[in-house]
Structures are given as C-alpha cells and as structure tokens.
C-alpha cells in the first residue's frame, strides 16, 4: 500500500466501518438474529467503496 492511501481519512473510515459491521454481523449470527445478513451486506459494500477509493488514490 502507498502512503497516500494510509493517510486518507475517508479510506480509513470505510475500512473501519466495514470491519465493525462485519463483527456486528457475526455476533448477530451467533445470537440467531436475522439482521446479520444486512450487516454483512453493508460490510461488503463499504469494503468495495474503500477498495475503489484506494485504487483512485494510487493512480
């Protein structure tokens, strides 16, 4: 990874939000709550947005 990506606040917030929503989704799945699918899907969307932003920053 390049330094511009690591110091970008938006990229960092997308990655942290993605990780947190994935963790919440796993805990909801363990507790047999049906909302876990929503959090996992949100995590995948946030990760895709973060990867897209990192790609734009490195070009």
Residue pairs with C-beta under 8 A, 6 or more apart in sequence:
1 54
2 57
2 58
4 57
4 58
5 11
5 54
5 57
5 58
6 12
8 53
8 54
8 57
10 53
11 50
11 53
11 54
11 57
14 46
14 47
14 49
14 50
14 53
15 46
15 47
15 50
17 46
18 43
18 44
18 46
18 47
18 50
19 43
21 39
21 40
21 42
21 43
21 46
22 39
22 40
22 43
24 39
25 36
25 37
25 38
25 39
25 40
25 42
25 43
26 36
28 35
28 36
28 39
29 36
